[in-house]
Amino acid sequence: MALLDMEYLEKLEAYLTSGDLKFDFENGDEDKKFAILEFLEKLMDVAELADEQATKLIFKDGYLEMLSGVKPQK
């Protein structure tokens, strides 16, 4: 799997929003429920890292200003 696999993220998004995850949790045995909760916890940890990295990338060296065409005020 490529590290920047948008198709996988879209499938994951659909799984989370479609109700399938909720169904799997509600109808799963204890092992399945634990696996789902463990997965979601890891996903939230990775999302926090992604947010931190995005912030650093966007604001490093005025990248946001470059994209928007706005020059920083001095």
C-alpha positions in Angstrom: 0.0 0.0 0.0 1.3 3.4 -0.9 1.7 5.7 2.1 -0.4 8.4 0.5 -3.3 6.2 -0.6 -6.3 8.5 -1.0 -8.5 5.6 -2.1 -7.9 3.8 1.2 -8.7 7.0 3.1 -11.9 7.4 1.2 -12.9 3.7 1.9 -12.2 4.3 5.6 -14.2 7.5 5.5 -17.1 5.6 3.9 -16.8 2.9 6.5 -17.0 5.4 9.3 -19.9 7.5 7.9 -22.0 4.7 6.4 -22.9 3.1 9.8 -21.0 0.0 9.0 -18.5 0.5 11.8 -21.3 1.1 14.2 -23.1 -2.1 13.0 -19.9 -4.1 13.3 -19.3 -2.8 16.8 -22.8 -3.4 18.0 -23.0 -6.9 16.5 -19.4 -8.0 17.2 -18.1 -10.2 20.0 -15.9 -8.7 22.7 -12.7 -9.3 20.6 -14.2 -7.5 17.6 -15.3 -4.6 19.8 -11.9 -4.3 21.4 -10.2 -4.4 18.0 -12.5 -1.6 16.7 -11.8 0.6 19.8 -8.1 -0.1 19.5 -8.2 0.8 15.8 -10.1 4.0 16.5 -7.7 5.0 19.2 -4.7 4.5 16.9 -6.6 6.4 14.1 -7.1 9.4 16.5 -3.4 9.3 17.4 -2.4 9.4 13.7 -4.9 12.2 13.0 -3.3 14.3 15.8 0.1 13.7 14.2 -1.3 14.6 10.7 -2.7 17.9 12.2 0.6 18.8 13.7 2.5 18.1 10.5 0.0 19.9 8.3 0.3 23.0 10.6 4.1 22.9 10.4 4.1 22.4 6.6 1.6 25.1 6.0 3.2 27.8 8.1 6.8 26.9 7.5 8.5 29.4 5.3 5.3 31.3 4.5 3.8 28.4 2.4 0.3 29.5 3.3 1.0 33.0 2.1 2.6 31.7 -1.1 -0.5 29.6 -1.9 -2.9 32.5 -1.1 -0.8 35.1 -2.9 -0.8 37.3 0.2 2.5 38.8 1.2 3.3 38.8 5.0 3.2 42.2 6.6 6.4 43.5 8.1 
